[in-house]
């Protein structure tokens, strides 16, 4: 492929993210996580240099909060200044986490760094090679956090070069994110861009593989146990006919993963420890970088009752962390979730005419009948709509709702059986 243009597209850096879920963990993992977002940013800059990119695109949420730290601002400025010194330009928009009305230090920015600060509409900046315009980048930042207007409608193609829209937005209705700057794929297509460099959604996705190419790179550094697997950015190559080639590059400094351990056939704590040891070794060998791992114990197991006792889970967690810290790279066990069930024959108990049998039949109805699930969601919605809770909690998707139902049912079974 003859390459006319090469650039890197990233978003949602969340520099200096505090990683609240591991607050107080300390030690090596604490130090790794404190620097994780900055190390990931440095890896993106290194990718730009190594692959000789013409420019870097950053589609919003550079910082984790409107009241961004001076440390983060300096690290960001210095990183882009280094790129500019190497002849690589950068283009930045701000999103809902770091809107323009947030606090910003007064810093000197090099000429090669373009931060879109206009709020009346997208601004366009031309990129030239050898005096010829090869790309035109259109971008707009959030003036404040809660942008609900459809910003995509303001974008319009300009000129015959490769047109790029740089936007922090929510495309469609099923992204699992707050609908800031909502728009549709059809509206993005109508704007006449050749490439949409999007941000906001933390799961990477190519919404359209051909003109216009529409891409969410996802956040390059996972920040919790739900943001698992390889995280990174896209290297984009464009040929003289404006055909696009995408290459994903994993750049995260620390990877988050989840692993299930089937305890159904285990009858002793030693077997469980051996199983955890094996999973930790396998994940370490398959990743090659520091990892935060969440373990989930599953299955109808003879160990179920023992796992409910006193400090058993806490002691297992301490041992698992010792195992994970004993090799390199580090594997930090974030938590161990007990999803095991009693070895009770629930199919038989479900047919009984007692209270437990009735409870199991009701739980099955909620699980299988859509109207019953809607009722369950309506009951829980009162919690998520409560004052002060609505900003901190998001209603769970149906898959998580069913998981909560299963866990509640298992807990009821344990309590009722113990009482019997």
C-alpha positions as CSV (number, residue, x, y, z in Angstrom):
1,X,0.0,0.0,0.0
2,X,1.4,3.4,-1.0
3,X,1.1,5.6,2.0
4,X,0.3,9.3,1.6
5,X,-0.7,9.9,5.2
6,X,0.0,8.2,8.5
7,X,-1.4,9.2,11.9
8,X,-2.2,7.8,15.3
9,X,-5.7,8.1,16.8
10,X,-6.2,7.8,20.6
11,X,-8.8,9.1,23.1
12,X,-9.8,8.9,26.8
13,X,-6.3,9.1,28.2
14,X,-7.6,10.1,31.7
15,X,-4.2,11.2,32.7
16,X,-3.6,10.9,36.5
17,X,-6.6,8.7,37.0
18,X,-6.7,7.9,40.8
19,X,-7.8,4.2,40.5
20,X,-10.1,4.5,43.5
21,X,-10.8,0.7,43.5
22,X,-7.2,0.0,44.5
23,X,-6.9,2.8,47.0
24,X,-4.5,1.9,49.7
25,X,-3.1,-1.2,47.9
26,X,0.4,0.3,48.1
27,X,3.7,-1.4,47.2
28,X,4.7,-2.3,43.7
29,X,1.1,-2.3,42.2
30,X,0.4,1.1,43.8
31,X,3.4,2.6,42.2
32,X,2.6,1.0,38.8
33,X,-1.0,2.3,38.8
34,X,0.0,5.8,39.9
35,X,2.1,6.0,36.7
36,X,0.0,3.8,34.4
37,X,-1.8,6.5,32.5
38,X,1.4,8.5,32.0
39,X,3.4,5.4,30.9
40,X,0.6,4.6,28.5
41,X,0.8,8.1,27.1
42,X,4.5,7.8,26.6
43,X,4.0,4.5,24.7
44,X,1.6,6.3,22.4
45,X,4.2,9.0,21.8
46,X,6.8,6.4,21.1
47,X,4.5,4.7,18.6
48,X,4.2,8.0,16.8
49,X,7.9,8.3,16.5
50,X,8.6,4.7,15.7
51,X,6.1,4.5,12.9
52,X,6.9,8.1,11.6
53,X,3.4,9.4,12.0
54,X,2.5,12.7,10.5
55,X,0.3,13.7,13.4
56,X,-1.4,12.5,16.6
57,X,-5.2,12.8,17.2
58,X,-6.6,12.9,20.7
59,X,-10.4,12.7,20.9
60,X,-11.2,14.1,24.3
61,X,-11.0,13.2,28.0
62,X,-7.3,13.9,28.1
63,X,-7.6,14.4,31.8
64,X,-9.7,12.6,34.4
65,X,-11.5,15.6,35.8
66,X,-12.3,19.2,35.1
67,X,-10.1,20.1,38.1
68,X,-7.1,18.5,36.4
69,X,-3.8,18.3,38.3
70,X,-0.9,20.5,37.3
71,X,1.2,17.3,37.2
72,X,-1.0,15.9,34.5
73,X,-1.1,19.1,32.5
74,X,2.7,19.4,32.6
75,X,3.3,15.8,31.6
76,X,0.8,16.2,28.7
77,X,2.3,19.5,27.5
78,X,5.9,18.2,27.7
79,X,4.9,15.0,25.8
80,X,3.4,16.9,22.9
81,X,6.2,19.4,22.9
82,X,8.6,16.5,22.4
83,X,6.6,15.2,19.5
84,X,6.5,18.7,18.0
85,X,10.3,18.9,18.3
86,X,10.4,15.7,16.2
87,X,8.2,17.3,13.5
88,X,5.0,15.5,14.5
89,X,1.9,17.6,15.1
90,X,-0.9,16.9,17.5
91,X,-4.6,17.8,17.5
92,X,-6.6,17.7,20.7
93,X,-10.3,18.2,21.6
94,X,-11.7,18.2,25.2
95,X,-14.6,16.0,26.3
96,X,-17.0,15.7,29.2
97,X,-14.3,14.8,31.8
98,X,-12.0,17.7,30.9
99,X,-14.3,20.5,29.5
100,X,-12.9,23.9,28.6
101,X,-14.5,25.5,31.7
102,X,-12.4,23.3,34.0
103,X,-9.2,24.7,35.6
104,X,-6.2,25.0,33.3
105,X,-2.8,26.2,34.1
106,X,-1.3,29.0,32.0
107,X,1.3,27.1,30.0
108,X,3.3,27.8,26.9
109,X,2.4,25.4,24.1
110,X,4.6,24.7,21.0
111,X,3.5,25.6,17.6
112,X,2.9,22.1,16.5
113,X,0.1,21.5,19.1
114,X,-3.4,22.4,18.1
115,X,-6.0,22.5,20.8
116,X,-9.5,23.1,19.5
117,X,-10.8,25.8,21.9
118,X,-13.6,27.2,19.7
119,X,-17.1,26.5,21.1
120,X,-19.2,28.2,18.4
121,X,-18.5,25.4,15.9
122,X,-15.9,23.1,14.6
123,X,-12.6,24.7,13.5
124,X,-10.6,23.2,10.5
125,X,-6.8,23.0,10.4
126,X,-4.9,22.0,7.3
127,X,-2.0,19.6,7.3
128,X,0.6,20.0,4.6
129,X,3.4,17.9,3.3
130,X,5.8,19.5,0.9
131,X,3.6,22.6,0.7
132,X,0.5,20.5,-0.4
133,X,-2.5,20.0,1.8
134,X,-2.9,16.3,2.5
135,X,-5.5,16.5,5.3
136,X,-7.9,18.8,6.9
137,X,-8.8,18.2,10.5
138,X,-12.1,19.5,12.0
139,X,-12.6,19.6,15.7
140,X,-14.6,21.0,18.6
141,X,-14.2,20.8,22.4
142,X,-16.8,20.7,25.1
143,X,-17.3,24.1,26.7
144,X,-18.8,22.4,29.8
145,X,-19.4,18.8,30.9
146,X,-23.0,18.2,30.1
147,X,-23.1,18.7,26.3
148,X,-26.4,17.3,25.0
149,X,-26.5,19.0,21.6
150,X,-25.7,17.0,18.5
151,X,-22.3,18.4,17.6
152,X,-21.9,16.2,14.6
153,X,-24.5,18.2,12.7
154,X,-22.1,21.2,12.7
155,X,-19.3,19.4,10.8
156,X,-19.0,20.1,7.0
157,X,-16.4,18.8,4.6
158,X,-13.9,21.3,3.2
159,X,-11.6,20.9,0.2
160,X,-10.4,17.8,-1.6
161,X,-7.8,16.5,0.9
162,X,-8.4,13.8,3.4
163,X,-11.1,15.2,5.8
164,X,-11.0,14.1,9.5
165,X,-13.7,14.8,12.1
166,X,-12.3,14.9,15.7
167,X,-15.1,14.5,18.1
168,X,-16.0,13.3,21.6
169,X,-19.5,11.9,21.3
170,X,-22.0,9.1,21.8
171,X,-23.0,7.3,18.6
172,X,-26.2,5.3,18.8
173,X,-28.1,4.3,22.0
174,X,-26.3,1.1,23.2
175,X,-22.8,2.3,24.2
176,X,-23.2,1.9,27.9
177,X,-22.0,5.5,28.3
178,X,-23.7,8.8,29.2
179,X,-25.3,10.2,26.0
180,X,-23.1,13.3,25.6
181,X,-23.1,15.0,22.2
182,X,-25.4,12.2,20.9
183,X,-25.5,11.4,17.2
184,X,-26.1,8.6,14.7
185,X,-23.9,6.9,12.2
186,X,-26.1,8.3,9.4
187,X,-25.5,11.8,10.7
188,X,-21.7,11.2,10.8
189,X,-21.9,9.9,7.2
190,X,-23.8,12.9,6.0
191,X,-21.1,15.3,7.2
192,X,-18.7,14.3,4.3
193,X,-15.7,13.3,6.4
194,X,-13.3,10.6,5.2
195,X,-12.5,9.5,8.8
196,X,-14.2,10.1,12.1
197,X,-11.7,10.0,15.1
198,X,-14.1,9.5,18.0
199,X,-13.7,9.4,21.8
200,X,-15.9,8.8,24.8
201,X,-16.7,5.1,24.5
202,X,-14.0,3.0,26.3
203,X,-14.5,-0.2,24.4
204,X,-12.7,0.0,21.0
205,X,-15.0,-0.3,18.0
206,X,-14.9,0.2,14.3
207,X,-18.4,1.5,13.6
208,X,-17.7,1.8,9.8
209,X,-14.7,0.1,8.1
210,X,-15.1,2.1,4.8
211,X,-15.8,5.7,3.8
212,X,-16.4,7.3,6.1
213,X,-14.3,5.2,8.4
214,X,-15.7,5.7,12.0
215,X,-13.6,4.5,14.9
216,X,-13.6,4.5,18.7
217,X,-10.1,3.5,19.8
218,X,-11.3,2.9,23.4
219,X,-9.3,4.1,26.4
220,X,-5.6,3.1,26.1
221,X,-5.3,2.2,29.8
222,X,-8.0,0.2,31.5
223,X,-8.9,1.6,34.9
224,X,-11.1,-1.0,36.5
225,X,-12.1,-4.6,36.4
226,X,-14.7,-4.0,33.7
227,X,-12.1,-2.6,31.2
228,X,-10.3,-5.8,30.5
229,X,-8.0,-7.1,27.8
230,X,-5.6,-5.3,25.4
231,X,-6.1,-1.5,25.4
232,X,-4.5,0.9,23.0
233,X,-4.8,3.1,20.0
234,X,-5.0,2.9,16.2
235,X,-2.3,3.6,13.7
236,X,-4.0,4.8,10.5
237,X,-2.5,4.7,7.0
238,X,-4.1,6.5,4.0
239,X,-3.2,5.9,0.4
240,X,-3.4,8.6,-2.4
241,X,-6.9,7.3,-3.2
242,X,-8.0,7.9,0.4
243,X,-8.3,4.2,1.2
244,X,-7.7,3.5,4.9
245,X,-5.8,0.8,6.6
246,X,-6.3,0.4,10.4
247,X,-3.8,-1.2,12.7
248,X,-4.5,-1.6,16.4
249,X,-1.6,-1.2,18.8
250,X,-1.8,-2.4,22.4
251,X,0.0,0.2,24.6
252,X,-1.5,-0.2,28.1
253,X,1.1,-0.2,31.0
254,X,-1.0,-2.5,33.2
255,X,-3.7,-4.9,31.9
256,X,-6.9,-5.8,33.6
257,X,-8.3,-9.3,33.3
258,X,-10.9,-11.5,34.8
259,X,-10.7,-15.3,35.1
260,X,-13.2,-17.9,36.2
261,X,-12.2,-21.0,38.3
262,X,-14.6,-23.9,38.2
263,X,-14.7,-25.2,41.7
264,X,-17.4,-27.8,41.0
265,X,-15.0,-30.8,41.1
266,X,-12.9,-29.4,44.0
267,X,-13.3,-30.8,47.5
268,X,-10.4,-29.2,49.4
269,X,-8.9,-25.8,49.9
270,X,-5.6,-27.1,48.6
271,X,-7.2,-28.0,45.2
272,X,-8.6,-24.5,45.1
273,X,-5.2,-22.9,45.8
274,X,-3.6,-25.1,43.1
275,X,-6.3,-24.0,40.7
276,X,-5.6,-20.3,41.4
277,X,-1.9,-20.9,41.1
278,X,-2.4,-22.4,37.6
279,X,-4.6,-19.6,36.4
280,X,-2.2,-16.9,37.6
281,X,0.7,-18.6,35.9
282,X,-1.2,-19.0,32.6
283,X,-2.4,-15.3,32.6
284,X,1.1,-14.1,33.4
285,X,2.7,-16.2,30.6
286,X,0.0,-15.0,28.1
287,X,0.2,-11.3,28.8
288,X,3.9,-10.4,29.2
289,X,3.1,-7.2,31.2
290,X,1.9,-6.3,34.7
291,X,-1.7,-7.3,35.3
292,X,-4.6,-6.7,37.7
293,X,-6.6,-9.9,37.8
294,X,-10.1,-10.5,39.3
295,X,-10.8,-14.2,40.1
296,X,-14.3,-15.6,40.1
297,X,-15.1,-18.9,41.8
298,X,-17.9,-20.7,40.1
299,X,-19.9,-24.0,40.1
300,X,-21.9,-26.1,42.6
301,X,-19.1,-27.0,44.9
302,X,-18.5,-28.9,48.2
303,X,-16.4,-25.9,49.1
304,X,-19.3,-23.5,49.0
305,X,-20.1,-23.7,52.7
306,X,-16.4,-23.3,53.7
307,X,-16.1,-20.2,51.5
308,X,-18.9,-18.6,53.6
309,X,-16.9,-19.0,56.8
310,X,-15.2,-16.1,58.6
311,X,-12.0,-14.9,56.9
312,X,-11.7,-17.8,54.4
313,X,-12.1,-15.5,51.3
314,X,-9.8,-12.9,52.8
315,X,-7.1,-15.5,53.6
316,X,-7.4,-16.9,50.0
317,X,-7.0,-13.4,48.6
318,X,-3.9,-12.8,50.7
319,X,-2.4,-16.1,49.5
320,X,-3.3,-15.4,45.8
321,X,-1.7,-12.0,46.1
322,X,1.5,-13.7,47.4
323,X,1.5,-16.1,44.5
324,X,0.9,-13.3,42.0
325,X,3.7,-11.2,43.4
326,X,6.2,-14.0,43.4
327,X,6.9,-13.9,39.7
328,X,7.5,-11.4,36.9
329,X,5.7,-9.6,35.6
330,X,3.6,-8.8,38.6
331,X,0.0,-10.2,38.7
332,X,-2.0,-8.3,41.4
333,X,-5.2,-10.1,42.5
334,X,-7.8,-7.3,42.8
335,X,-10.4,-9.5,44.4
336,X,-11.8,-13.0,44.6
337,X,-15.6,-13.2,43.9
338,X,-17.4,-16.2,45.3
339,X,-20.0,-17.2,42.8
340,X,-20.1,-20.9,43.9
341,X,-23.4,-22.5,44.8
342,X,-24.5,-25.1,47.2
343,X,-24.2,-28.7,45.8
344,X,-28.0,-28.9,46.4
345,X,-30.1,-30.5,43.7
346,X,-32.1,-27.3,42.8
347,X,-34.1,-29.0,40.1
348,X,-35.5,-31.3,42.7
349,X,-36.0,-28.6,45.3
350,X,-37.8,-26.4,42.7
351,X,-40.5,-29.0,42.5
352,X,-41.1,-29.1,46.3
353,X,-44.2,-27.5,47.7
354,X,-42.4,-25.6,50.5
355,X,-41.3,-22.0,50.8
356,X,-37.9,-22.6,49.1
357,X,-39.5,-24.4,46.2
358,X,-41.8,-21.4,45.7
359,X,-39.0,-18.9,45.9
360,X,-37.0,-20.9,43.2
361,X,-40.0,-20.9,40.9
362,X,-40.5,-17.2,41.3
363,X,-36.8,-16.6,40.5
364,X,-37.1,-18.7,37.4
365,X,-40.1,-16.6,36.3
366,X,-38.1,-13.4,36.6
367,X,-35.3,-15.0,34.7
368,X,-37.3,-16.3,31.8
369,X,-40.3,-14.0,31.4
370,X,-39.6,-10.5,29.9
371,X,-42.5,-8.9,31.6
372,X,-41.2,-10.1,35.0
373,X,-37.7,-8.8,34.2
374,X,-39.3,-5.4,33.4
375,X,-40.9,-5.4,36.8
376,X,-37.6,-6.2,38.5
377,X,-35.9,-3.4,36.6
378,X,-38.6,-1.0,37.7
379,X,-38.2,-1.8,41.3
380,X,-34.4,-1.4,41.1
381,X,-34.8,1.9,39.2
382,X,-36.0,3.6,42.4
383,X,-32.5,3.0,43.8
384,X,-30.7,4.4,40.8
385,X,-33.0,7.4,40.6
386,X,-32.6,8.3,44.3
387,X,-31.1,11.7,45.2
388,X,-27.3,11.7,45.1
389,X,-27.3,8.1,43.8
390,X,-28.3,9.0,40.2
391,X,-24.8,10.6,39.6
392,X,-22.8,7.8,41.1
393,X,-24.8,4.7,39.9
394,X,-25.9,3.6,36.5
395,X,-28.7,1.1,36.0
396,X,-27.2,-2.3,35.2
397,X,-27.7,-3.8,31.7
398,X,-29.9,-6.9,31.5
399,X,-27.0,-9.3,31.7
400,X,-25.9,-7.8,35.0
401,X,-29.5,-7.8,36.3
402,X,-29.7,-11.5,35.7
403,X,-26.4,-12.0,37.4
404,X,-27.7,-10.1,40.5
405,X,-30.8,-12.3,40.4
406,X,-28.7,-15.5,40.4
407,X,-26.6,-14.3,43.3
408,X,-29.6,-13.2,45.3
409,X,-31.3,-16.6,44.7
410,X,-28.2,-18.4,45.7
411,X,-27.9,-16.4,48.9
412,X,-31.6,-17.1,49.7
413,X,-31.0,-20.8,49.2
414,X,-28.0,-20.8,51.6
415,X,-29.9,-19.0,54.3
416,X,-33.1,-21.1,54.0
417,X,-31.1,-24.4,53.9
418,X,-29.1,-23.4,57.0
419,X,-32.3,-22.5,58.8
420,X,-33.8,-25.8,57.9
